[in-house]
Amino acid sequence: MSEWQAYPGGVYKKKEALYRELQQERERILKMGDSQILEKRKKSGQLNARERLAYLFDGGDYTEIGMHIKHRTVHFGLDRVSIPAEGVITAFGRVNGRWVVAFSEDYSAMAGTFGEYHGFKEAYAIQFAMEKGLPVIGMNDSAGARLQEGIDTLEAYGRLFRVQTLASGVIPQIALLLGPCLGGQAYHPIMQDFLIQARDTGFLGIAGPAFVKTQIGEEISLEELCGWKAHAVKAGQTHLVAKDDRDAIDRAKELLALLPSNNRERPPRHQTADSAERVAPELDEIVPDEPFKPFDMKRVIRAIVDDGYFFETMEHHAKNVITGFARFGGRPVGIWANQPMWAGGVIDTHAADKGARFIRFCDLFHIPVVTLVDCGGYMIGSQQEWAGILRHGAKLLFAWANATVPLISVIIRKSYAGAHYGMLDKSIGADFVFAWPTARITIVGADTAASVIFAREIKEAQTPEEVKAKRIQEFSELYENPYRAAERGCVDEIIMPHDTRKYINRALDLLENKFVTPGTCPWKVWKKYANINL
Amino acid sequence: MAQEIVEAPLAGKIIRVHVKPGDKVSEGDLLCTIESLKMENSILAPISGAIKEVRIAPGQAIKAGEGMITIES
C-alpha cells in the first residue's frame, strides 16, 4: 500500500512504481512454472518453451503477444493458481529473415494443460497469422486438456480446430511434437500441414496407455502406442522424425525455406550454381534391362534436382512411393515418385494417401509437381480391396484433376492401368509428359493382356505355351514402349535419361505464368468444392 | 537383445530365400525375394544381427504384413 500516493479526492501511483510493477510481472511470467520440471527437462537435454522460441527465431529475438492472458476458472481451487502465460507462449519474429508466428506450450506451467484461455491464445495466434499471411509453427508439449474447466476447455478445442481449418490452405502450418500430445492435444497438430516428431520425447495419440488400459483393457507402452514408429512408420501421420528439440526446429526452418509465407505468394527462389541444362550421364545406366529388376528412384531424384538436394517427407511410411521437396533452377518443386526398391513401387492405400495430401499441399501453395513414374498399378488382392484401395486411389485422381500448379510427369518405366493417372498423365491434368526410351505405357502388362485377349486361342492351341509366348511378344512389341502414347500426343517427347533435368527446367520456365482460376471448371458451373473420396 | 521381425511389404510369392537360421547378416543384406505384379522385390535386412527364424520357403504365397524372418541383434 505504501506505493499509493494520496491527493485530495483520490490516490495514485508514481510512474516509477507502475514501471516497477510491469517489470515484476514480466519477471514472474518469464520465470515460467515449476522449477523442478524446468530443471528435469534441462538435465534430459530438452529445451524449455521459451528456449525453443529463442532457438527458432533469428538472433533469439521474438515479440510475445498475450503474455498476461489468464484463465478465469474458480472451481477446484483454480482461482488461487497462477499459470505463467497461461501455459502457452505466443510470439512472432523472423526465421531466416521472414516473419513467422509461433506458439510454444509450456510443460512447466500447470503441465501446459489446455483450457479456455490457453486455447484462445493458440487460436488467436493462428487467426493472426492467417490474416497477416504468415506461416505458423506450433510447438506441442502438454499433459492434455485442463479438466477443471469442463465445458470451457471442450469448446476451446472446437474453436481452435475451426480456425485451423479456415487457415488451412491460406498459410503453411507446421506442428512440432516435442513432448506429450495426447487426446485433444493430438488433434490440433494432426490438422496442420506437417508434423515433426522428436524421436525420444514426442508422443502423439488419441489416448495414452493409462486411458487405453482402463477403457479397453489393452496393455501397451507409451513408446509403442504413441512414439515415432507408431506415427512415422505405421500410421503415416508424422512427416519428419527429429533427433531432439533443436533438430526438430532446424527441420522446420529448412521446410519453411521451401514454402511461400501464404497462398498469395510464390515460394522463394534461390540462387544456384547448378546449370539448368546440366546433363546427368549416370541416368542412362540406371534402369536395368530386365523389367522385373528394381532400381533406386532416389538416385534419379538426386541426379536431376539442383545440387542433389532432396527434402524427403514421410520417409519411413509407404516406402513404395516417395514424396518431398527439391529445387529446379532455384524454384521449390514437389516430387512424387515410385520407389521400385520397395514393394515394386506399387500404389496401395497408404501410398495413395501419402501422395494425394502432398499433391494438394503443393497445389495450395503454388509449388509445381514433378512425378517420376515406374508403377505397375494399384495394388490388388483381398487385403487391399477390403482396405478400400479404390477410394484411397481415387484421392490421387481428385488431387490431380483439381490441381492448378504446373504439373510435369517423367515416365521412366512402367505406367500401367490406374497408376497411369495416379502418377499423373495428360488425361488427368499434366502440362508436360516426358518418357524415357525404357518407358512402357499401356493399359496392362503384355502377359496379362495376351492371356485375356487370346484366352480361347491359347486354350485351344496344340502348343498353348508357344502360342501364349508368341502373343505376349506381339502385344509387348506393339504396346510396351513409349511410342504408341507419343503417337496420340499423350507423351510430348521421348527423351534420353541424361537430358531429364534440362527438359524439366525448360518446362518449368514455360509454365512460370500458368494460371488457372481455382474453383472454376471449363464448363463454368458454380460449385463449392469437389467431393473427394476421404 | 533386440528382435526384429521382417514383415512382407506386399502380397506376392516368395521366389528365393537367401538366409537360414544362424546366419549373420548386416543391415542392407538381401534376405529374400518376393515376386508380385511381375516384379521382383528384394527384402533387405533392416538391422544387423543373427537370423533366428525363417518362416518362409520358395513357392509360398505371402500376405502383406506377414512375418517372414526374425533377426536378433
Interface residues (C-beta under 8 A of the other chain):
Chain A: P291 F292 K293 P294 K319 N320 P340 M341 W342 A343 G344 G345 V346 D348 G376 G377 M379 I380 G381 Q383 Q384 G445 D447
Chain B: P9 L10 A11 E35 S36 L37 K38 M39 E40 N41 S42 K63 A64 G65
